[in-house]
C-alpha cells in the first residue's frame, strides 16, 4: 500500500464504498498498530495503512486471492447460508436451527440439511452431533502456502 501513497494514488471513497457494500466480514486483523486488514467472506480484503501524511487504502479482489491450491471457497449459495448464520448469531446470540434456515430461504428441510452437511464437509462450519443449535462458523486462517487468510480444503480422510 505504501507504494500507492508514494505515487500519489488515492482511491475515491465512493468507489471503495461500492466495492465493499453488502459484503460480510470474515475477520479483522490489526498489525503493528499501523495496518488494518478487513477480510470478507468472499475472499476479498480491504487494507488500510496509516502513514505519516495520511492513509493508504488498497482492495484485493476475490479472484486474485483464489489462486492458492489449498484454499477452499464457498459457492455463492453457500455464502448466502453462511451470511445468514452469521447475522442470526449476531442478532439472537445462538446459532439458528435448521427450521429457522428453512423458513428464511423458503426451501425444504432436506435441502437445508444437505446444505448444512456440505458446509460442514467443506470446513466452513462445525457442529456437535446430536446437539441442537450447535452450528459454529469456522473462521479463515493464515495459509502457510500463500500467506493470505482463507479456509483450507479438507484433507482426505481414509
C-alpha positions in Angstrom: 0.0 0.0 0.0 2.8 2.4 0.7 3.7 2.3 -3.0 0.3 3.6 -3.8 0.7 6.6 -1.5 4.2 7.3 -2.8 2.8 7.5 -6.4 0.1 9.9 -5.2 -2.6 7.4 -6.0 -5.7 7.8 -3.9 -9.0 5.9 -4.2 -12.3 7.6 -4.3 -14.3 6.9 -1.1 -17.4 6.3 -3.3 -15.6 3.6 -5.2 -14.4 1.9 -2.0 -17.9 2.0 -0.6 -19.3 0.4 -3.8 -16.7 -2.3 -3.7 -17.3 -3.3 -0.1 -21.1 -2.6 0.1 -23.1 -5.7 1.1 -20.1 -7.9 1.8 -20.0 -10.0 5.0 -16.9 -9.5 7.1 -15.0 -12.7 7.9 -12.5 -11.3 10.3 -10.3 -8.2 11.0 -6.6 -8.0 11.7 -4.6 -5.2 13.2 -0.8 -5.4 12.7 1.8 -3.0 14.1 -1.0 -0.6 15.1 -0.5 0.9 11.6 -2.1 -1.7 9.3 -5.7 -2.8 9.4 -6.9 -5.6 7.2 -10.7 -6.3 6.8 -11.2 -9.8 5.3 -14.5 -10.6 3.7 -16.2 -14.0 3.4 -15.8 -13.9 -0.4 -12.0 -13.9 -0.1 -11.5 -10.2 -0.9 -9.8 -7.8 1.6 -9.6 -4.1 2.4 -6.2 -2.9 3.6 -5.8 0.4 5.4 -2.3 1.6 6.4 -1.6 4.7 8.5 1.2 6.8 7.0 2.8 10.0 8.3 1.0 12.0 5.6 -2.4 10.2 5.9 -3.9 6.8 5.0 -3.2 4.4 2.1 -6.0 2.1 1.1 -5.9 -0.9 -1.2 -8.5 -3.6 -2.1 -7.8 -7.1 -3.3 -10.4 -8.9 -5.3 -11.7 -12.4 -4.6 -10.3 -13.6 -7.9 -6.6 -12.9 -7.0 -7.0 -14.5 -3.7 -8.4 -17.7 -5.1 -5.1 -18.7 -6.7 -3.9 -20.8 -3.7 -4.1 -24.5 -4.3 -5.1 -25.4 -0.7 -7.8 -22.7 -0.4 -11.5 -23.6 -0.1 -14.1 -21.0 -1.1 -17.8 -21.2 -0.6 -20.2 -21.1 -3.6 -22.4 -18.0 -3.8 -25.3 -20.1 -2.4 -23.1 -21.4 0.4 -22.0 -17.8 1.1 -25.7 -16.8 1.5 -26.2 -19.5 4.1 -23.0 -18.6 5.9 -24.0 -14.9 6.0 -27.5 -15.8 7.3 -26.0 -17.9 10.1 -23.6 -15.1 11.0 -26.3 -12.5 11.1 -28.7 -14.8 13.0 -26.0 -15.4 15.6 -25.2 -11.7 16.0 -28.9 -10.9 16.4 -30.0 -13.8 18.7 -26.8 -14.9 20.3 -27.4 -18.5 19.4 -27.0 -20.4 16.1 -30.1 -21.0 14.0 -32.0 -24.3 14.0 -32.3 -25.9 10.6 -36.0 -25.0 10.7 -35.0 -21.3 11.0 -32.8 -21.6 7.9 -35.6 -23.4 6.1 -38.1 -20.6 6.8 -35.6 -17.9 5.8 -34.7 -19.5 2.4 -38.1 -21.0 1.8 -36.7 -24.4 1.0 -37.4 -27.9 2.2 -35.9 -29.5 5.3 -33.9 -32.0 3.3 -32.4 -29.1 1.3 -31.3 -27.3 4.4 -29.9 -30.5 5.9 -27.9 -31.2 2.7 -26.5 -27.7 2.6 -25.5 -27.7 6.3 -23.8 -31.1 5.7 -21.9 -29.7 2.7 -20.8 -26.6 4.7 -19.5 -28.9 7.4 -17.8 -31.2 5.0 -16.0 -28.3 3.3 -14.9 -26.9 6.7 -16.9 -23.7 6.7 -18.9 -24.7 9.8 -18.6 -27.1 12.7 -21.5 -28.8 14.6 -21.8 -31.1 17.7 -23.6 -34.3 16.8 -27.0 -34.6 18.4 -26.8 -31.1 19.9 -29.4 -28.6 18.5 -28.4 -25.1 17.5 -24.7 -26.1 17.6 -23.6 -24.6 14.3 -20.3 -22.7 14.7 -18.7 -20.7 11.9 -15.1 -21.7 11.2 -13.0 -18.6 10.6 -10.4 -18.3 7.8 -6.8 -19.0 9.0 -3.4 -17.9 7.8 -2.2 -20.1 5.0 1.4 -21.5 5.1 1.4 -21.8 1.3 0.4 -18.4 0.1 0.4 -16.3 3.3 -3.1 -15.0 3.0 -6.1 -15.9 5.2 -8.7 -18.3 3.9 -10.4 -21.6 4.6 -8.3 -24.7 3.9 -9.5 -27.6 1.7 -10.3 -30.5 4.0 -7.7 -33.3 3.9 -8.9 -36.7 2.5 -9.6 -39.0 5.4 -9.4 -42.7 4.7 
